[in-house]
């Protein structure tokens, strides 16, 4: 079986082969196929259509129509993470780019998304390390790569932060979250994560993932980290589902 994409240095999002190809081949828009702009695989028009998340709950990143720090859910039932930052609302063209990155091994889409995330996350409070939310080993074998690890690796490199993919592991092979409602998602993720025994833990980490839907995955992962001794957990995601 071939080695997973993100477990070999040569296949990383910013690997040397990708950098050489970027210089030799002109960029093209991954959404519409037109010529890319500003050295990215995104044209000017599609770049203007990106659904940047402007106003959101500071704890769960739920998009808010009115200026407010917390959504109603977080006021009633605060999540374990101290803060959440989502760069986009999960709307077109993110609903085309993220599935390509998540399910189809499209490293160009992962590279584009990580570069778009960089600006907004550079202004977030700096954690001591980035921790990607891991796939279960069975899912990793099926998919061949972990999109959260690819995003975290690129962000860690660009922001000068340590990448700690040795901290958290997924101990249960849960059902796909996309098939479940909100209540079932929470039940599905209970005790799904554990902290590896014997690892040193930073006091403040940011969990990295591609999409936050109900927040059940982030809640479960953050709870495991806090119980193991991490003092503060933030959540960084590419997109938040309204």
HUBEL-V503169 format. One record per residue. N is the residue number from 1. RES is the residue in three letters. PHI is phi as a letter, one per 40 degrees, with the letter a starting at -180 (NA if undefined). PSI is psi in degrees with one decimal (none if undefined). D_CENTER is the distance of its C-alpha to the mean C-alpha in Angstrom with 2 decimals. Layout:
n;res;phi;psi;d_center
N;RES;PHI;PSI;D_CENTER
N;RES;PHI;PSI;D_CENTER
//
This chain:
n;res;phi;psi;d_center
1;UNK;NA;134.9;26.13
2;UNK;c;150.6;24.15
3;UNK;c;142.2;21.81
4;UNK;d;146.6;18.09
5;UNK;d;-48.4;16.59
6;UNK;c;21.2;14.44
7;UNK;b;11.5;17.26
8;UNK;b;136.4;19.64
9;UNK;c;-32.5;19.70
10;UNK;c;-21.4;21.30
11;UNK;b;12.2;18.50
12;UNK;c;162.8;15.60
13;UNK;d;-37.9;13.89
14;UNK;b;37.4;16.43
15;UNK;c;164.0;19.23
16;UNK;c;-35.8;22.83
17;UNK;c;-40.4;23.49
18;UNK;c;-39.7;20.81
19;UNK;c;-38.4;22.29
20;UNK;c;-44.3;25.77
21;UNK;c;-36.8;25.02
22;UNK;c;-34.9;23.55
23;UNK;c;-33.6;26.93
24;UNK;c;-33.9;29.06
25;UNK;b;138.1;27.56
26;UNK;c;147.1;27.05
27;UNK;c;150.8;23.67
28;UNK;b;150.8;23.47
29;UNK;c;126.4;21.43
30;UNK;c;-9.7;19.01
31;UNK;c;-49.7;19.73
32;UNK;b;-10.3;23.53
33;UNK;g;-3.7;24.70
34;UNK;c;173.4;26.50
35;UNK;c;134.8;26.72
36;UNK;c;162.2;23.66
37;UNK;b;149.1;24.10
38;UNK;f;32.3;23.50
39;UNK;g;11.0;22.65
40;UNK;b;159.0;19.53
41;UNK;c;56.2;19.24
42;UNK;a;127.4;19.59
43;UNK;c;168.7;23.01
44;UNK;c;-41.6;24.18
45;UNK;c;-48.5;24.66
46;UNK;c;-31.4;21.24
47;UNK;c;-36.8;19.76
48;UNK;c;-20.0;21.93
49;UNK;c;-1.9;20.64
50;UNK;c;132.4;16.96
51;UNK;c;71.4;16.27
52;UNK;d;138.9;15.18
53;UNK;c;113.4;14.71
54;UNK;c;-47.4;17.80
55;UNK;b;121.8;18.89
56;UNK;a;160.0;16.86
57;UNK;c;131.8;17.43
58;UNK;c;-18.5;16.65
59;UNK;c;-37.0;15.92
60;UNK;b;-0.9;13.77
61;UNK;g;15.5;12.92
62;UNK;c;128.4;15.18
63;UNK;d;135.3;16.79
64;UNK;b;137.7;20.35
65;UNK;c;-27.7;23.37
66;UNK;b;154.5;25.30
67;UNK;c;115.0;24.77
68;UNK;a;151.0;23.94
69;UNK;c;-38.4;21.99
70;UNK;b;146.0;21.35
71;UNK;c;170.6;21.31
72;UNK;c;-39.0;24.06
73;UNK;c;-43.7;22.05
74;UNK;c;-27.4;20.89
75;UNK;c;-35.1;24.48
76;UNK;c;-34.8;25.79
77;UNK;a;87.4;23.26
78;UNK;c;132.8;21.07
79;UNK;c;164.7;17.78
80;UNK;c;-27.2;17.57
81;UNK;c;148.1;14.93
82;UNK;c;-32.7;16.76
83;UNK;a;153.9;14.45
84;UNK;b;140.4;11.31
85;UNK;b;117.2;10.19
86;UNK;b;136.4;8.79
87;UNK;c;-37.6;9.87
88;UNK;b;159.9;11.21
89;UNK;c;140.4;13.04
90;UNK;c;82.7;12.49
91;UNK;b;169.0;15.78
92;UNK;d;141.2;17.44
93;UNK;c;10.2;16.65
94;UNK;c;-30.3;12.91
95;UNK;c;-7.5;14.27
96;UNK;b;-39.3;15.63
97;UNK;c;-45.2;13.11
98;UNK;c;-42.4;10.07
99;UNK;c;-34.3;12.55
100;UNK;c;-41.3;13.92
101;UNK;c;-33.6;10.85
102;UNK;c;-38.6;10.12
103;UNK;b;-14.1;13.81
104;UNK;b;12.4;15.98
105;UNK;g;30.4;15.02
106;UNK;c;95.7;15.04
107;UNK;c;-27.6;14.27
108;UNK;c;-40.5;15.59
109;UNK;c;-40.7;12.99
110;UNK;c;-41.4;10.16
111;UNK;c;-43.1;12.39
112;UNK;c;-47.5;13.01
113;UNK;c;-41.8;9.58
114;UNK;c;-36.2;8.87
115;UNK;c;-34.3;12.41
116;UNK;c;-31.6;12.11
117;UNK;c;-23.0;9.42
118;UNK;d;-47.2;11.84
119;UNK;d;-56.5;14.65
120;UNK;c;-38.4;13.44
121;UNK;c;-20.8;11.54
122;UNK;c;-23.6;14.74
123;UNK;c;-7.4;16.59
124;UNK;c;158.1;14.68
125;UNK;c;131.0;16.56
126;UNK;c;124.3;16.05
127;UNK;c;173.5;15.15
128;UNK;c;-17.4;17.06
129;UNK;a;157.5;14.24
130;UNK;b;133.7;10.53
131;UNK;b;109.4;9.92
132;UNK;c;141.0;7.28
133;UNK;c;117.7;7.73
134;UNK;c;154.9;10.33
135;UNK;c;156.3;12.03
136;UNK;c;150.7;15.72
137;UNK;d;-31.9;18.01
138;UNK;c;-44.4;19.64
139;UNK;c;-36.9;16.60
140;UNK;c;-41.0;15.73
141;UNK;c;-38.4;19.37
142;UNK;c;-43.5;19.34
143;UNK;c;-32.4;16.36
144;UNK;g;-7.0;17.06
145;UNK;a;163.8;13.65
146;UNK;b;111.4;10.22
147;UNK;c;-32.8;7.53
148;UNK;c;-38.6;4.89
149;UNK;c;-39.6;8.00
150;UNK;c;-43.9;8.75
151;UNK;c;-45.0;6.09
152;UNK;c;-39.0;7.00
153;UNK;c;-45.1;10.49
154;UNK;c;-42.7;10.92
155;UNK;c;-41.0;9.92
156;UNK;c;-42.4;12.12
157;UNK;c;-46.3;14.83
158;UNK;c;-31.3;14.99
159;UNK;c;-4.4;14.93
160;UNK;g;37.6;17.19
161;UNK;b;148.4;15.35
162;UNK;c;141.1;15.81
163;UNK;b;121.2;13.26
164;UNK;b;77.8;14.13
165;UNK;c;7.5;13.14
166;UNK;c;0.4;16.62
167;UNK;c;-50.6;16.21
168;UNK;b;140.5;14.60
169;UNK;b;152.2;15.66
170;UNK;c;116.6;15.63
171;UNK;c;-10.6;19.32
172;UNK;b;136.3;19.78
173;UNK;c;87.7;19.26
174;UNK;c;160.0;18.38
175;UNK;c;156.9;19.09
176;UNK;c;127.5;16.58
177;UNK;c;-28.9;15.23
178;UNK;c;-18.5;15.94
179;UNK;c;-1.0;19.60
180;UNK;b;153.6;19.95
181;UNK;c;-179.4;20.82
182;UNK;c;-45.5;19.50
183;UNK;c;-41.8;22.05
184;UNK;c;-33.1;21.61
185;UNK;c;-44.5;17.84
186;UNK;c;-43.7;18.68
187;UNK;c;-37.1;21.46
188;UNK;c;-31.4;19.52
189;UNK;c;0.2;17.03
190;UNK;c;128.4;19.85
191;UNK;f;30.6;20.19
192;UNK;c;-17.8;17.58
193;UNK;b;153.0;16.33
194;UNK;a;152.3;18.58
195;UNK;c;134.9;18.75
196;UNK;c;137.2;20.59
197;UNK;c;138.2;24.19
198;UNK;g;-1.3;25.55
199;UNK;c;147.1;22.48
200;UNK;c;140.6;22.70
201;UNK;b;126.5;20.30
202;UNK;c;156.4;19.39
203;UNK;c;-30.8;20.40
204;UNK;b;119.4;17.28
205;UNK;b;158.9;13.70
206;UNK;b;122.6;10.25
207;UNK;c;138.3;7.79
208;UNK;b;130.9;4.24
209;UNK;a;172.0;2.18
210;UNK;c;-48.7;3.02
211;UNK;b;140.0;6.01
212;UNK;b;124.7;8.19
213;UNK;b;-77.4;11.75
214;UNK;c;-13.7;14.23
215;UNK;g;3.6;12.25
216;UNK;c;-40.7;14.02
217;UNK;c;-47.2;11.37
218;UNK;c;-39.8;10.30
219;UNK;c;-46.2;14.07
220;UNK;c;-44.0;15.09
221;UNK;c;-42.5;12.93
222;UNK;c;-39.9;13.94
223;UNK;c;-43.2;17.46
224;UNK;c;-41.6;17.78
225;UNK;c;-43.7;16.92
226;UNK;c;-40.2;19.31
227;UNK;c;-27.8;21.99
228;UNK;c;-10.7;21.87
229;UNK;h;-5.6;22.64
230;UNK;c;136.2;19.63
231;UNK;c;-35.5;20.92
232;UNK;b;134.6;17.94
233;UNK;b;126.0;14.32
234;UNK;b;167.7;11.96
235;UNK;b;126.4;8.53
236;UNK;b;123.4;6.18
237;UNK;b;157.1;4.05
238;UNK;c;-45.9;5.23
239;UNK;a;151.1;7.85
240;UNK;b;130.3;10.06
241;UNK;c;129.1;12.86
242;UNK;c;none;16.18
//
